[in-house]
Amino acid sequence: MTSTEPAITPELVASHGLKPDEYERVLKLIGREPSFTELGIFSAMWNEHCSYKSSKLWLKTLPVTGPKVIQGPGENAGVVDIGDGDAVVFKMESHNHPSFIEPYQGAATGVGGILRDVFTMGARPVAALNALRFGDPEHPRTRHLVSGVVSGVGGYGNSFGVPTVGGLVGFHTRYDGNILVNAMAVGLAKADAIFYAKATGVGLPVVYLGSKTGRDGIHGATMASAEFDEGSEEKRPTVQVGDPFAEKLLLEACLELMASGAVVAIQDMGAAGLTCSAVEMGAKGDLGIRLDLENVPTREEGMTAYEMMLSESQERMLMVLHPEKEAVARAIFVKWGLDFAVVGHTTDDLRFKVYLNGELKADLPIKELGDEAPEYDRPWVETPKAQAVAAANVQTQADSREALLTLIGSAELSSRRWVWEQYDHIILGETVQKPGGDSAVIRVDGGPKGLALTADVTPRYCEADPFEGGKQAVAEAWRNLTAVGATPLAVTDNLNFGNPEKPEIMGQLVGCIKGIGEACRALDFPVVSGNVSLYNETQGRAILPTPTIGAVGVLADVAKSATIAFKREGEAIILIGDTKGWLGRSCWLWLVAGREEGAPPPVDLASEKRNGDFVRSMIAAGVTTAVHDVSDGGLLVAVAEMALAGRIGARLDPPHSGTAHGWFFGEDQARYVVSVPESQAGTVVDAASDAGIIALRIGVTGGERLIPGDEAPILLSELREAHEGWFPRYMAGPAVDAA
């Protein structure tokens, strides 16, 4: 070990994100003081972002298996059988902290990283989604962050050549100092040709593939495992720089390489770069790894072992290769103009040894680097239960017309067209339903089979009641897939929370995971991949608990998928599901009445399953002409969105019991609005009744207005102006200081 490296001091240890007791654990594990490079390796492997030390205990409680699950959590992405020898490969990950510091590159490399997770498994990426959360629109940095993140998502995805087909954008002041950028990628592969990270065989070459290593991204994973503070802007150098064109070349080269039979194991260099990828491949295969860093392709002079091991430069892979195929593999990468370098080999000593120019820089037990990482059962307290809000006790001056215009023209519920029109959502030619509906729909290899894709969560519910909020996030994703006629298959989750060392925050995480688990079990909807992002706080102020759920469903025939748009005038509008007028934590209570309070709507999972199965059966039978689930904003917002999508108005006839605002704007769960030919209305209602499901005929389509009962009608043109106008007006506002 060299003596030119800095002395290991308590201050240096703390700057690497290791607490004193964790450093003591390091000393006990290796029996000596670590070198500077070894300290960096422990920092990378034992930070929250890579080790899941605060969440692992609870993640183990989630349902992760099922008859169609080929690979659950633990690999680069989850894999699910979709029949006919095909598999869908998907995962969601966060790039929150980098995107706040450098929004364009933070978002761009978030997209690049999740795409690599998918094609590392041998899948060709076919779609991308994202879930974005920003602060108060009036905050001086919000417009700058929105612009940079959206440009980064589009800039990478469009250039790489994958359609960005869905997602969500939300605003709340609790994200002022810590935005969320969750990226999801979906790929297709043959079910019998999935590639894994587990290395096998001793003395096999470890090969570096892709772009050169630079100094960008050093300590990126450590930075993502700490709160923001006054000096967060100084962390800008830890944000990686992406090159989508290099990634496209890497994709094609990797898929060609995999087809050649040369690959034993493969792992992308994501968080913690070369360190994490090498350790994971060796440890999973019960092998050691030796690296000779002088062979690593670098783009900067004089890089140290520490810098090379912790760099998070993009568009890089690590592979264990069949030695007899080395010439074939090298020729493939030379053809694609990418670096190919043998940087080490597998060993039988279960050690992770790192050399630079023959000098030993690190010598650590490889399995313990991961297996012996701290795992905490952190103290937690349950979130106090809030009281339900009685609709009769909430009064505003706004009638239904005014309330609807307020909601549909708000930052929270307005059209996201300004966002998704910056994404190429039709490249590859397989997009059947573009953004703007309940779920995106894409064909599988030209159809007729297809996939439905969605991402959703309601953070205000999760804060009020983490357990119900976790259940609701899963149920909402399940409804989104159901509403287009897809059979829900599995989910990926991205659990975004504040500082888990605070018992109330840890309680939010525990409650949401419990809710997610219960919903996934009840709906036969296993979790096959995911990511946890903690310490999303700035100067002690945490984000809303935001467990984003990405979900995938399958359709036998995309031509039979349902859309939200009303199709014809004179059709019956039917509401499936029970309406009690639940206003607690609703958008109406927040945006119209100005109150963020109350318990969120309870989620009855048996009703979700029963109602959803019934709606899918109607879609499959060709009875429905339009379908939309009822979520944010309630019934009147859902009907307005259907009317706007189809350019056909509607008259609604609410029941006379209860309050108008409870009926129109309550956010009761397990509900769908469907339109059917008038001749089918009675049959549908009777069939629902026979299945023990509440179904009410609530109106009729037609005209150019939306008429909410006896209240003043609203012109569709007025609704459209409110709905489509907010985002363009906001983004055209005055320039702000990006600092």
N, C-alpha and C positions, 0 to 999 in steps of 0.2 A: 504494500500500500504506500502510495506516495506521501511525502511530507510536505509537499507544496500546497496541499488542500487546506482550507481554513480549519481552525480549531473548532471542535464541537463544544459549543457553549449552550447554557440554558436558553439564551436569547435566540441562537440559531435553531435549536430544536423547536422552540415556540413558533418561529417564523415559518417552519415547515408544517405547521398545523398539528403537531403531536403534543399532547398534554403530558405533564410530568409522569403520571402513572403509565401512560402508553410508552414513553421512552424507557422507563424501567422495564417494561415488558420486552422491549427490543434488547436491552442489555442482558436480560435473563435468557432470552432465546439464543443469542449468538455468543454469549459468554465473554464479551469484550465491547469496547467502544466501537461504534460503526465508523467507517470512512465517510467522507463527505458524499461520495456517490451512493454509498449504502443508505445514508440518511435520506437522500432524495428518493431512493427506491422505496424505502419504508413509507415515506410521506405519500408517495403516489399510490401504493397498494393499500394503505390503511386509512386513507381519507374517506369521508362519508360517501363521496361520489362513486368510488370503486368498491368499497368493502360492504356498504349497506349495514354498517355496524349498529345503527340505531333502529333500523326497520326490519332486519333479517328475521328476527324472532317472530314478528307478526306476519311477514310475508309468507312464512311457512304454513300459515293457517288457510291460505287461499286455495280454492279448488283448481288444480292445474292439469288434470287428466280428463280424458274422455275417449269415446270410441273412435273419434276422428283425429285426435291429437297425435301427431307424429313426433313432435318435439315441443316440450314446454319450456319454462324458464330455465336459464342456465347456459344457453348458447347465445349466439349473436342475435337470433330472432326466433320467434315461434313458428312452427310448421303445422299445418292442418290439411288433412286429406279432403279434397273436393270432388273425388270420384274420377273415373276414366283415366286413372294413373296420374292425375295432376295433383299438385299441392299448392296452397297459398302460403307465402312466407311473409310475416309482417311484424313490425315493432314500432314503438313510439319512444322518443327520448327528448330530454330537455336541453336547451342551450340558453338558459335564462340569464345568468350573470354575464356571459360574454355579449349577449345581445343588448343588455343595458349599457355596457361600456362602449361597444362599437357595433351599433345596430345592424349595419349592412353585413359586415363579415361575420358577426355573431350568428345571425339568422342563416346566412349562406352556408357556413360550415356546419350548422346544425342539420340542414338538409343534406349536405354531402355526407356527414357521418352516418345518418340513418340509412341512406341509400347503400353505403358500404356494408352496413350490418346485414342488409338483405341479400346483396349479391355475393357476399362472403359465403353464404349458405348454398350457393349454386343457383340462385333464382335470378331471373331477369326482372328488374323493377318495372312495374306497369302503372303505378299510380303513387301519388304523394298527397298527404293531407297535413293540416297544421291547426293548432289551437293557440291563439294569441290573446294575451291579456295585457291591457295597458291601463295607465292611471287615468285620473280625471281629465277629460278633454281640455279643461281650462288650465291644467298644470302647464308651466312654461316649457317643459321638455316633451310633452306627450306627442305633439304633432311631428316633431323631429324623429322621435322613436318609431311612430307608426310608419312614416315615410321610409326610414332606413330599413326596418324589418321587412316590410312588404317588398321593397326593392330587392333586398337580399334573398328572400324566399324565391321570388320570380327570377332574379338574375341567375341563381344557381340551377333551379329546376328547369327553367326554360332552356338554358344553354346545354344542360346535360341531356335533355330530351325525354323527360318524364312528365306526364300531365299532372298538374296539381288540381285535384277534382273536388276537394271539400275541406271543411274545417269550420272554425268559429273565430269570432273577434269579439272581445268584451272589454268594457271600461269600468273602472271603479277606483276611487281615490286610494284604496289600500294597495294598489299596484304602482303608485306614484314613484316610489324609489326602487322598485324591483319588478320589472315586467316579466311575463312568462312567454317563452317561445318553445312550444312543444311540437316536434316534427315527427310525422308518421310516414313510413314507406311500406308499400305492398308489392310483392313480387310473385312470379309464377315459376314453378320448377316441376320436374318429374318427381313423383313421390319416392321413387327408388334411386334417386340421384341427388341426395342432399349431402352437403359437405359440412364437416364438423371441425372444431378446434382441437380435438384430442389427438396429441401426437402419439405415434406408435413406432417402435423400432429404435435400436441404439446405433449411433454412428451415422445417422442420416443427416444430410445437409439442411441447415436452416437458411432460408433464402429471403432476402429483402426484395420487395417488388414495388414499383410505382415511382413516385416523385422523390426528389432529394430531401434530405433532412436539413432544416434551418433552425433558427432560434425562436421562431414564433410558437406560441402556445405553451412555453415552459411554465410549469406550475398551474396550468389551466384547470386540472381536476381539483387541485388543492384550493384554488381560488373559488371554485364552484361549491366548496364545502365550508364556506365561512360567510358570515353576515357582511353586508356592505357597511362602510363607515365613511368618515370624512375623506379618507384617502383613496376611495375606490377608483377614481379616475386615473390614479397612478398605475392601476392594474391593466391599462390598455395593452401593454406588450404581451400579456398572457392570452390575448385573443388571436386565434389562428387565422390564417389567410387561405382562402379556398380558390381552387382552379377547376371549374366544372368541366372544362374541355379535357384536362388531364384525367379527371375521374371517368369521363366517358371512355377514354382510351383504356383506362385500368379495368373498367367493366368488361369491355370486349376481350381484352387480353386474358383476364381471369377466367371468363367463361370458356374461351378457347383452350386455355391451359387445363381446366377441369375436364373438358371433353377428351383431352389427350391421355388421361390416366396417370399423370405425373404427380398428382397431389395426394399426400398422406393426410395433412391437416392444414388448415388455413385460418387466419385470424386477422381482422383489420386492426390497424393501429389507430384507436380512438383515444379515449381518455387515458392519460398516462403513457400514451405512445408505445415505444419499443418495450418499455418495462412491462406493462400489463399484458401485451400480446404474447411476449416470450414466456413470461411466468405462467400464464393461463394454459398455453399449449403444452408446456412441460408438465405442470402439475396435474392437469386432467388425464395425462397419459402415464402418470407415475414414472416420469423420466426427469433427468436433469437437462440443463441447457448450458452450453458454453457459447458466448458471443465474443467475437473479435472485432471491436468497433472501428479499427482502421479500415475495414472493408465496407463500412456503411457509406453510401453515397451522400455527400453533404454539399450544400450550396454556399456555405460560409467557411472561411479559413479558421483554423485553430480551434475548432469546437472541442470541448472537453467531454470526458465520459459522462459526467453529470448532465451536461446539456443534451447530449445525444440520447441518453436514456429517458429524459423527461420531456423532450420536445414533442409537441402535438401537431407538427406539420401535417398537412392533409394529403389525401390521395396516396396512402401507403398501406401495404399489406405485408404480413409475415407468413411464410409457408414452410412446412416440412415436406421435403421432396423425395420421391424415389430416385436414388442416385443414378440409376441407369437411364433415367429420363432427363437428366440435367441439360444435355445438349438440345433436346427438343424444346424444353421449357424456355431455355435462354433464347432460342431462335424466335419463339412466339413473342417474347417481350421486346426483343430487338426490332422485330417487324413493326410493333406498335409504338416504337420510339420511347420506351420506358426503361428505367433502370432495373437491372436484374443483378443481384450480387449475393454470393454465398457469404454469410456473415457469422456462421457458427455451425454447430452440430449438436445432435442429441447425445446424452450420456446416460450411464446407468447409476450415477452416484447421488441422484436426487438433490444436486446442488445447482444453484444459479450462479454461474461464474462469468464475470465480465472483465475482458482484457482490452487494453488500448496499447498498441505497439508493444505487445508482449508483457506489459505491466498489469498486474492484477489490481483491478479497481473495486471489485465486489465479489464476495464469496459468501453466499447465503443459502439456508435450507429452502428449497423451492416450494415445497408444499406448505410449509409453515407460513411463508409469506402471505398466502391467501387463507389457509385453514386456521392459522393462529391469529388472524386479525381480530382486534377487539370486537366483541359482540355484546351489546348492552341491552339489559332489561330496564330501560329508563323509567323513572317514576312518572306516573301520569294521573291526571284527574279527569273525571268525566265532565263534559260540558254541561252546565246546568240546563235543565229543561225549561224552555220558554212556554209561555201561555198562548193558547190559541187566540187568534184575533176574530172577534165576532163581526160579521159584515154589517150588522145593524148598528154597531157602535162606531163605525167609521163613516164620517160624512165629509163630502167635498162639494165645492160649487160646480164641479165639472159634471156635465151630463155624459151619456155614453158616447155621443158624437165627439165631444171635445176630448174626452179621455182617450178614445181610440186614436185620434189625430196626434195627441201628445205621445202616446206609446209608440205608434208605428213610425213617428218621425223623430224618435229619441236616439241618442248615441247607442243605447243598448239593443234596440229592436229594429232600427232602420236597415234598409237594404245594404248588403256588403258587396254590391256590384263593383264599386270603385276598387275594392281589394281584388276580387277574383278575376276581374277583367285584365289585370296586370299579369296574371298567371296563364301560361298556355295550358288549357284544360282539355284540348282535343288532339294534341300530338299523339302519335301512334295509331290514331283512327279507331280506337275501341271505346271511346266515351259515349255512353248511351244517355245518361242523365248528368248534366253538368251541375256546378254549384248552384245553390238557390232552393233546392228541395230538401226533403228529409234526409236522404242519403244519395250519394253519387252511385251511379251504376256503370260498370264497364263490362265489355264482352271478354270472354276467355277464348283467346285464339280464334277470333272471328265469330264466336257464338255457335249455337244459340245460348249455351250456358254463360252465366255472368256472375259477377261479384257485386255486392252492395257494400259501401264503405261509409263510415261516419266517425265523428269524434264529438263528444259532448260532456258537459258537467254544468252544474248550477252551484257556484261557490257560495252564494248567499244562503242556500239551504244547508250546505255543509257547515257553515259557521254556526247557524242556529241550532242544528242537531246533526253532528257528524255521522251518526249511524244512519239516520233516515236520508241524509244527503248522499252518503255512499251508495245506499240502495237505489236512490233516485237516479244517480248518474248512470248506473248499469241499466236500470229500467228504461231510461230515456234513450240510451243507445240501442237497446233491444227494440223499442218502439220505432225508432228511426229506420231500422232495417226492415221491420215488419211492414211499415207503411208503404214501402215500395214493392212488397211482395216477397222479400227474401227470407229464407230460413236462417236465423242467426246461428253462427258457428262458434265464435270465440272472441275474446277481447285481449287487448294490450292496454296496460294502464301507465299513466304518468302521474305520480303522486307528488304534488307540489305543496310544500308546507314551510312554516317558519322554523325557528330554532327548537330542535327536539329536546334540548336540555332544559327547556321550560315545561313543567308538568302540564300546563294547560294546552300548549301546542302539541306535546306528545299525546295528550288525550284526544286532540282532533285527529291525529294520524291513526291512532288505535281505533277510534270510533268509525272513521271512514273505511278502514280496512275490514273491520267487522261487518259493516253494511255491505261493502262490495262483495265479500265472501258469501254472505247470506243470499244476496240477489243472484250471484252467479250460480250458486247451487240450485236455487229454486227454478231458474230459467235454463238450466243445462247449458251454461255459457262460460266455459272454463277460461281462466287467465293463462295465456301461453307465453307472454313476454311482458316486459315493462321496464320502468325506470323510476327511481326515487330521487327527487330533488328537494333537499332540506336547506335550512339556513337562508330561506328567502325572506330576509329582513333587512331593513335599512334603519340604522340608528335606533334599533329596538322596536320598530314598527313592522309587524308581520303582514304578509299578504293574507288574503282570504284563503282558507284551506281549499285547494283546487285539485282534486283527484280526477284528472282528465281520463275519460274512457274512450279508447279507440276500438272500433268493432268491425267485424267482417261477417257478411252473410252470403249465401249462395242462392242463385236463381236458376231454375232449370231452363227457362226461356226468357231472355231479356225483352223480347217483344211483348211479353205479358206483364212487365213491370208497371206499377202504378205511379202516377205523378200527382202533384198537389193541385194542378190547374183544373178549374171547372171547364167542362167540355161543351155543354149545350145548355140552352135556356129551357126552363120548365122542368128541370129535374129536381127530385126530392133531396133535401139535405138531412142526413141522419147523424145524430150524435150517439156514439157507442161509449158506454161507461157512465158511471154515476157522478152526478154533479151536486156537490153540497155548498159550493160557493166559497172555497177555501182561499182566504186573502192573506194569511200570514206569510211574510217574506215574498209576496207576489210583486211583480213588476208594477202593477197598479198601485199597490200600497206605497212602494218606493218612489215611483216617478210621477204619480198623480197626486197621491195624498201626502207625499213627502215624509214617509215614516219607514224606517228600516227596523222592523221588530216582528215579534211573534214567532210561533212555531211554524216550520215548513209543512207542506201537505204530507200526510202519512202515505207510505207506499205499501199497498196491499199486493204482495207478489203473486198470490193466487189469482187475483183479479187481472193483474198484468198478463199472466200466462193465458188465462181463459179468454180475455178480450183480444189479445194479440193473435192467438191461434184462430179465433173466429174471423178476424179481419183478413188474415192471410188466406183463409179458405174462401172468403168472398172474392178476393182478388184473383185467386187461382181459377175460380169458377167464371170469371169474366163479368160478374154482376156490377162491380163498382166502376164508376167512370173517373173518380178523383178520390184520393185518400190523403189525409194529413193528420199527424198526431197533434194533440193539444198540449202545449208546453208554455214557455214564457209568454205572458200577456193574456193567457186564457183563451176562451172560446171565440170571442169577437176578433181578436188578433188572428187566430187561425183561419177563420172564415174570410177575413180581409185579405190574407195572403193568398188564399185559393182564388178569390175573385180577381185580384191583381194579376196573378199568374195566367188566368184564363181570359182576362178582359171581359168577364161576365159578372154582373152584379148579383145580389141576393136579397131576399126579404126573410127576416128571421122572426119567429113567433115564440118568444120565451114563455115558459109557464108562469103563472101569476103568483106562485109562492116565492118567498124570499126577496132579496133586494136585487135590483137590476145590476148593480156593480158586482155583486157576488156571482150572479149567473153569468154575466158576460166576461168578467175578468178574473174570476177565481181560477186557481191553478191546480185543481184536483187532478190526480194522476190516473193512469190507465185509460185514457180517453183518446178517441179518434173521431174526426169528422169525415164522413164519406158522402159522396153524391151518387145517386143511382137513378135510373129511369123511373118515372112516376109509377109505371106499371109494376115495378119490382119493390116499391117501398114497403108495402104491407108484408110481402113475403120475407124481406130482410128483418123487419121488426119481429115478426112471428118466430123466425128461425133463431134470432138472438134470445128471445124469451124462452124458447125451448131449451137453449143451452145455459139458462140461468144468468143471462147477460142483460143489463139495462140498455135499451136502445130507444131513442125518441126521434120522431120526425120533427125537426125544428124549423124547417123553412123550405124555400124553393129558389132555384137559380133563375136569373133573368134581369134584363135591363142594364142600365149604366150606373146604378146606385146601389149602395149597401144600406138597407133599411132595418135598423135594430128595433123591432117591435113597433111601439107607438111613438118612438122618439124620432127626432129630426133625421132625415136621410142624409147620406154622405155620398157625394159624387165620386166615382172611381178616379176621375182625373185629379180631384183634390187629394184623395188618399195616395195616389201615385206620386204626386209632387212632394208630399210629406215623407213618404217612404224612401224615395230615390234621392231626395235632395240633401239629406243631412251630411253624408260622407263627402260628396264633392264640395259642398259649401265649407265644411270644416277644413278639408285639406287645402282649399284655396285661400285660407285665412292668412293673416300676416306672418311673415317669416319670424322665427324665434331663434334665440341663441342656443346652439346645440350643447353648450357646456352645462 
